[in-house]
């Protein structure tokens, strides 16, 4: 584990992950990372910023500025971008890049990640699935404006396949990170309504601000100049992305009513453009069309995305900053305006934590149209002296709340607390209480209590893995599978081969040969009863605490079973561990799997349990294959049953299962009709579970969720399903 920082100690290695750095304008998460990284480096820490850069012409670019190192890497070039949507693939690449630097330099003391898009997903998943180079890394998420909270305000579907995946990644990060840093209590409260954060380490630390500030003399000169030129209207200013969630259109409707009554003060809009999902076009296009009359009259001007220095200049030239942001969050534009002595009129929930400090002394609120007009009239009616007093109070408040030293002191306490909790957690999971081993708890997005398991099922030799091989006339492939099993690093294992009535003489002869060559092998012969019967009998006959199924034409990576069992031994709520598939022979490709959770697992088979390693007692209780399924999905229904009973499953994000696709594979017999019928049987069997998530299932199907069914097409294997 990275060393625990002493109070005031310099020389920590702090890594930061963001998709934006060196802000193009004065808003956004990029400003936070620019400000925070500058503070850390000034305090003597070694800071590395990892930034995805699609414009980069080389694979990677590294620049150094004192204690600050900036690592930019090219995106959309690696093979996994073909098999996943962009954002999941980007998250996977971040974890890979971080891993490469850890291998070269060692682990950092902490990693800070942006919230948006859940880009820390695979970094956290690799850590929690016990990949050694990621273990014991302390990962915090900086909450700014999560996409999860934008979904409702921006009026886009949360259930379209790509969007759902991104939001699930965010939810997982919020549940599984070592800590969440919120700039305001209101944002914490809002996110807690969407994600269960009761067991999470949540900290409220206002984002830092290092200037610029406007001194009194500059302010007085500006006021005098304004008084001498009364014929020139003093503009209002909007700084931020053009978005429904930012309150952009609501603000323009409020101002339209004033302009129609003869109001002559113009609005200047600065910030990035974005898509209006309701009308499927850019916000700037909608504004130009809907408010053309006011644009032609010079009352409305959109100047696009400008650099921070230009924002600074525009703030100084304007009288009031309008901040209609509907999402509880943080606005650097508001803070900079106050620091420069400007008036601010903002929606009630923006920077809500400041209400505790009597914000009415230096800023103006509104929560509806009538109050907006009253407050704006009040601002324009202020005398120069009154504006000066508001400005001084605003500057003082910014210096008190957002001062870099206050931010840094709070962050040091967070680092120390998170490291202490991590150390206590490691000690706890490494000890026993009486005869009971204390285990960790995997932070699934939707926690379900684990059902009790009959003690009579908890049999088997401790830590022993039974590898169950169903065998029916597979002599052409089984030697290759057995050869690969010799490379498996987990040594405490037995091989149980069940011959399901093979009648091919060559295959029977090969059985004798492999017993002699690769023994010891425990062999059971039975009349042909089919795959479901073989798997269930194998689980019943297994001597091990853990079981794994392996078809005689597939194989696994040497390290897979060892890691899977390590995960099962660590977590009390994990009953199965899977991985990704590497598809070979008649098809080639990567098949990505995900931790199976409702509602997604009720719509799409994201786990593929045929490759998983199981805790035998849980499998016998809730995971036995169902013989009533007439065609397929025998490995899908047990996953649903296990998850329903609180027996969670996790996925190692590596292609460690090698899945052979043959022309005569069982998968080739699947079609939409027989799959649909099998899915009907599953839904009826688990009707209360499906009813529990009926609304989400409906929305997924209407959102064109992958394949609209429980099993992805093998022909599109590896692509998001």
SULFEN-V288541 format. One record per residue. RES is the residue in one small letter. PHI is phi in degrees with one decimal (NA if undefined). Layout:
RES,PHI + RES,PHI
//
This chain:
x,NA + x,-60.0 + x,-63.6 + x,-74.6 + x,-72.0 + x,-82.5 + x,-61.3 + x,78.3 + x,-74.3 + x,-101.8 + x,92.1 + x,-68.2 + x,-103.3 + x,-113.4 + x,-108.8 + x,-133.1 + x,-118.8 + x,-152.9 + x,-90.5 + x,-136.1 + x,-148.3 + x,57.1 + x,-55.3 + x,-75.2 + x,-146.6 + x,-81.9 + x,-119.4 + x,93.4 + x,-64.9 + x,-59.6 + x,-66.2 + x,-58.8 + x,-65.9 + x,-66.0 + x,-69.4 + x,-65.2 + x,-64.0 + x,-65.6 + x,-64.1 + x,-58.8 + x,-68.0 + x,-66.2 + x,-84.1 + x,95.9 + x,-87.4 + x,-90.2 + x,-114.9 + x,-123.7 + x,-102.6 + x,-103.2 + x,-128.6 + x,-73.5 + x,-137.5 + x,-69.8 + x,-86.8 + x,-66.8 + x,-92.9 + x,-119.0 + x,-63.1 + x,-154.7 + x,-134.4 + x,-125.4 + x,-128.3 + x,-126.9 + x,-132.5 + x,64.9 + x,-82.7 + x,-107.3 + x,-115.0 + x,-117.1 + x,-109.8 + x,-107.2 + x,-132.9 + x,-73.9 + x,-111.9 + x,67.9 + x,-110.1 + x,-76.7 + x,-59.7 + x,-70.5 + x,-66.1 + x,-74.7 + x,-103.6 + x,-135.0 + x,-64.1 + x,-60.2 + x,-65.9 + x,-58.8 + x,-64.3 + x,-64.2 + x,-60.1 + x,-62.5 + x,-68.4 + x,-55.7 + x,-62.9 + x,-63.9 + x,-63.5 + x,-57.3 + x,-61.2 + x,-63.0 + x,-71.1 + x,-63.6 + x,-61.7 + x,-84.4 + x,-119.5 + x,94.0 + x,-81.5 + x,-76.2 + x,-72.1 + x,-161.9 + x,-126.1 + x,-107.9 + x,-127.2 + x,-70.7 + x,-84.2 + x,-61.8 + x,82.9 + x,61.6 + x,-66.8 + x,-85.6 + x,-53.9 + x,-72.7 + x,-62.6 + x,-70.5 + x,-62.1 + x,-66.0 + x,-63.4 + x,-74.1 + x,-92.9 + x,66.8 + x,-72.4 + x,-57.0 + x,-71.2 + x,-104.2 + x,-61.2 + x,66.8 + x,-80.1 + x,-93.3 + x,-118.6 + x,-117.0 + x,-110.7 + x,-90.1 + x,-86.5 + x,-124.8 + x,-142.9 + x,-60.7 + x,-62.7 + x,-56.5 + x,-82.2 + x,-77.2 + x,-55.2 + x,-68.1 + x,-67.6 + x,-85.0 + x,59.7 + x,-117.6 + x,-68.7 + x,-83.6 + x,-113.6 + x,-63.6 + x,-52.5 + x,-67.0 + x,-66.1 + x,-61.0 + x,-60.3 + x,-62.8 + x,-67.8 + x,-64.6 + x,-62.8 + x,-61.9 + x,-57.7 + x,-63.2 + x,-60.1 + x,-66.7 + x,-82.3 + x,-107.5 + x,-66.7 + x,-74.0 + x,-170.0 + x,-118.7 + x,-106.2 + x,-107.1 + x,-80.4 + x,-153.6 + x,-67.2 + x,-67.2 + x,-68.8 + x,-60.8 + x,-62.3 + x,-66.4 + x,-68.9 + x,-64.4 + x,-75.4 + x,-102.6 + x,-134.6 + x,-73.3 + x,-112.0 + x,-62.8 + x,-101.9 + x,-93.5 + x,-84.1 + x,-112.7 + x,-130.2 + x,-104.6 + x,-134.5 + x,-55.2 + x,-57.9 + x,-80.2 + x,-138.4 + x,-109.1 + x,112.0 + x,-84.2 + x,-115.6 + x,-104.4 + x,-80.5 + x,-62.7 + x,-64.1 + x,-62.3 + x,-65.4 + x,-64.3 + x,-61.8 + x,-64.4 + x,-64.3 + x,-63.2 + x,-63.4 + x,-66.5 + x,-67.7 + x,-73.7 + x,-118.4 + x,-70.0 + x,-74.0 + x,-93.8 + x,-61.4 + x,-91.6 + x,-76.2 + x,-93.1 + x,-132.5 + x,-120.9 + x,-126.7 + x,156.9 + x,-64.4 + x,-77.8 + x,-149.0 + x,-60.8 + x,-67.4 + x,-85.6 + x,76.3 + x,-60.4 + x,-70.8 + x,-61.4 + x,-60.3 + x,-65.1 + x,-66.5 + x,-61.1 + x,-71.7 + x,-56.6 + x,-62.2 + x,-72.2 + x,-62.7 + x,-67.1 + x,-93.5 + x,102.2 + x,-62.1 + x,-107.9 + x,-84.7 + x,-83.0 + x,-116.3 + x,-106.2 + x,-113.2 + x,-124.6 + x,144.0 + x,-70.0 + x,-82.4 + x,-156.1 + x,-87.6 + x,-89.6 + x,-68.0 + x,-61.6 + x,-112.2 + x,56.5 + x,-154.6 + x,-68.1 + x,-61.1 + x,-61.3 + x,-65.9 + x,-62.4 + x,-64.4 + x,-62.5 + x,-77.7 + x,-74.2 + x,-119.7 + x,-58.8 + x,-55.7 + x,-80.4 + x,-65.6 + x,-63.6 + x,-83.4 + x,78.5 + x,-89.8 + x,-138.5 + x,-141.3 + x,-103.4 + x,-104.2 + x,77.5 + x,-86.7 + x,-118.7 + x,-74.1 + x,-55.0 + x,-63.5 + x,-71.8 + x,-61.1 + x,-56.4 + x,-65.6 + x,-65.7 + x,-62.5 + x,-68.0 + x,-83.9 + x,-94.7 + x,-93.9 + x,-144.6 + x,-96.9 + x,-96.8 + x,-124.2 + x,-89.3 + x,-63.2 + x,-80.5 + x,-84.9 + x,-61.2 + x,-164.9 + x,-136.3 + x,-126.3 + x,-67.1 + x,-62.2 + x,-62.7 + x,-65.1 + x,-65.6 + x,-61.6 + x,-63.6 + x,-64.4 + x,-90.0 + x,80.6 + x,-93.6 + x,-76.2 + x,-131.4 + x,-119.6 + x,-137.7 + x,-62.8 + x,-58.4 + x,-87.6 + x,-70.8 + x,51.2 + x,-58.4 + x,-63.3 + x,-74.5 + x,-58.8 + x,-66.1 + x,-111.9 + x,55.8 + x,-62.1 + x,-60.1 + x,-68.7 + x,-141.5 + x,-146.0 + x,-122.0 + x,-108.5 + x,-151.9 + x,-132.8 + x,-152.5 + x,-65.7 + x,-61.8 + x,-67.7 + x,-57.2 + x,-64.9 + x,-62.5 + x,-68.5 + x,-66.3 + x,-60.8 + x,-63.7 + x,-63.5 + x,-72.6 + x,-91.3 + x,-64.6 + x,-78.2 + x,-59.6 + x,-67.1 + x,-65.5 + x,-62.8 + x,-63.0 + x,-65.6 + x,-60.1 + x,-62.0 + x,-64.5 + x,-66.7 + x,-64.6 + x,-63.0 + x,-63.6 + x,-66.0 + x,-61.4 + x,-65.6 + x,-73.9 + x,-85.1 + x,-110.2 + x,-62.5 + x,-55.4 + x,-66.5 + x,-64.9 + x,-60.1 + x,-66.1 + x,-62.3 + x,-65.8 + x,-66.4 + x,-60.0 + x,-63.7 + x,-64.8 + x,-57.0 + x,-64.9 + x,-66.3 + x,-64.9 + x,-65.2 + x,-64.4 + x,-64.4 + x,-64.1 + x,-65.4 + x,-65.1 + x,-64.6 + x,-61.7 + x,-66.3 + x,-63.9 + x,-77.2 + x,-100.2 + x,-121.0 + x,-126.8 + x,-112.5 + x,65.1 + x,-101.4 + x,-96.6 + x,-77.8 + x,-87.0 + x,-116.8 + x,-81.9 + x,-122.6 + x,-76.0 + x,-84.5 + x,-61.2 + x,-64.7 + x,-119.6 + x,-70.0 + x,-124.6 + x,-64.3 + x,-79.6 + x,-70.5 + x,-72.5 + x,-113.7 + x,-56.0 + x,-55.0 + x,-65.5 + x,-85.0 + x,-85.4 + x,-111.0 + x,114.7 + x,-71.3 + x,-56.9 + x,70.3 + x,-76.7 + x,-106.3 + x,-101.4 + x,-96.4 + x,-97.9 + x,-114.3 + x,-74.5 + x,-134.7 + x,-147.2 + x,53.6 + x,-113.6 + x,-61.2 + x,-69.8 + x,-123.7 + x,-64.4 + x,-62.5 + x,-63.0 + x,-63.4 + x,-65.0 + x,-63.5 + x,-69.0 + x,-64.8 + x,-66.6 + x,-90.0 + x,-61.9 + x,-79.4 + x,-77.0 + x,-89.4 + x,-85.0 + x,-144.9 + x,-131.0 + x,-110.3 + x,-114.2 + x,-106.3 + x,-109.0 + x,-84.6 + x,-90.4 + x,69.8 + x,-57.1 + x,-124.7 + x,-89.7 + x,-60.5 + x,-63.1 + x,-66.2 + x,-68.7 + x,-65.0 + x,-65.7 + x,-57.7 + x,-61.5 + x,-66.9 + x,-71.2 + x,-63.4 + x,-74.9 + x,-84.3 + x,-112.6 + x,-61.2 + x,-79.2 + x,-126.5 + x,-89.2 + x,-116.1 + x,-125.1 + x,-105.6 + x,-144.7 + x,-65.8 + x,-62.4 + x,-128.9 + x,99.2 + x,-62.5 + x,-60.0 + x,-62.1 + x,-63.7 + x,-65.1 + x,-65.5 + x,-68.2 + x,-59.3 + x,-63.8 + x,-68.6 + x,-87.0 + x,-61.6 + x,-91.8 + x,-87.0 + x,-71.7 + x,-123.7 + x,-133.2 + x,-143.9 + x,-101.7 + x,-142.8 + x,-64.9 + x,-74.2 + x,-116.3 + x,-113.6 + x,-155.4 + x,-124.4 + x,-67.2 + x,-54.9 + x,-88.9 + x,-60.2 + x,-63.8 + x,-62.3 + x,-68.0 + x,-59.3 + x,-69.5 + x,-60.1 + x,-67.7 + x,-62.0 + x,-73.2 + x,-85.1 + x,-107.6 + x,-78.9 + x,-108.9 + x,-110.7 + x,-112.3 + x,-149.9 + x,-130.9 + x,-119.3 + x,-154.2 + x,-84.9 + x,-108.2 + x,-104.6 + x,-92.7 + x,-145.2 + x,79.0 + x,-74.2 + x,-137.6 + x,-127.0 + x,162.8 + x,-114.7 + x,-117.0 + x,-88.8 + x,-115.4 + x,-138.1 + x,-52.5 + x,-77.3 + x,-138.5 + x,-73.6 + x,-85.5 + x,-60.3 + x,-65.8 + x,-82.4 + x,-117.9 + x,-144.2 + x,-79.0 + x,-90.2 + x,-116.8 + x,57.4 + x,-69.1 + x,-64.4 + x,-100.7 + x,-80.9 + x,-104.8 + x,-116.7 + x,-76.6 + x,-57.9 + x,-60.8 + x,-70.7 + x,-65.2 + x,-64.3 + x,-76.4 + x,-135.0 + x,-115.0 + x,-59.8 + x,-68.1 + x,-96.8 + x,-73.9 + x,-79.0 + x,-74.7 + x,-79.3 + x,-125.5 + x,-159.5 + x,68.6 + x,-66.0 + x,-97.3 + x,-86.2 + x,-59.8 + x,-61.0 + x,-62.8 + x,-60.2 + x,-63.4 + x,-62.1 + x,-62.0 + x,-58.2 + x,-88.9 + x,79.2 + x,-93.5 + x,-72.0 + x,-136.8 + x,-129.2 + x,-119.9 + x,-79.9 + x,-79.7 + x,-139.4 + x,-81.2 + x,-106.2 + x,-116.1 + x,-103.7 + x,-106.8 + x,-88.5 + x,-105.0 + x,-113.2 + x,-63.1 + x,-105.0 + x,-62.8 + x,-57.4 + x,-60.9 + x,-70.7 + x,-87.0 + x,-71.2 + x,-147.0 + x,-60.2 + x,-69.5 + x,-72.4 + x,-67.0 + x,-62.6 + x,-67.5 + x,-62.2 + x,-65.1 + x,-61.3 + x,-63.1 + x,-62.8 + x,-63.1 + x,-68.6 + x,-65.7 + x,-115.6 + x,-54.2 + x,-60.9 + x,-65.6 + x,-66.9 + x,-64.1 + x,-59.3 + x,-117.7 + x,-59.9 + x,-63.7 + x,-64.9 + x,-61.8 + x,-59.5 + x,-63.9 + x,-64.6 + x,-65.2 + x,-71.5 + x,-86.2 + x,58.4 + x,-61.4 + x,-49.1 + x,66.4 + x,47.7 + x,-166.4 + x,-81.8 + x,-134.3 + x,-70.8 + x,-65.1 + x,-64.5 + x,-69.2 + x,-112.6 + x,-56.3 + x,97.6 + x,-79.4 + x,-55.6 + x,-115.2
//
